[in-house]
Amino acid sequence: MASMYSAKVMEHFANPHNVGEIPDANGVGEVGNPKCGDIMRMYLKIENNVIVDVKFKFSPSAAAPPSRPAVWPPT
């Protein structure tokens, strides 16, 4: 059975891009649900009104990692 996801999507899933922190970020945003622990923080580095770097960190809830194999990868 063919994957319902493209090779590009699967490559990004296996080897995430732009993960991490930018120590001298110009902008930092955070979104999530602190009650369950799912939080994403995004870092932006901007020079001359142009985004030159973007990184993110994600803190999943305790339930997220164990449930991941149930929904990913598709079979």
HELIX and SHEET records of a PDB file:
HELIX    1   1 ALA A    7  ALA A   14  1                                   8    
HELIX    2   2 ALA A   64  VAL A   71  1                                   8    
SHEET    1   A 3 GLY A  27  ASN A  33  0                                        
SHEET    2   A 3 ASP A  38  GLU A  47 -1                                        
SHEET    3   A 3 VAL A  50  SER A  59 -1                                        
END                                                                             
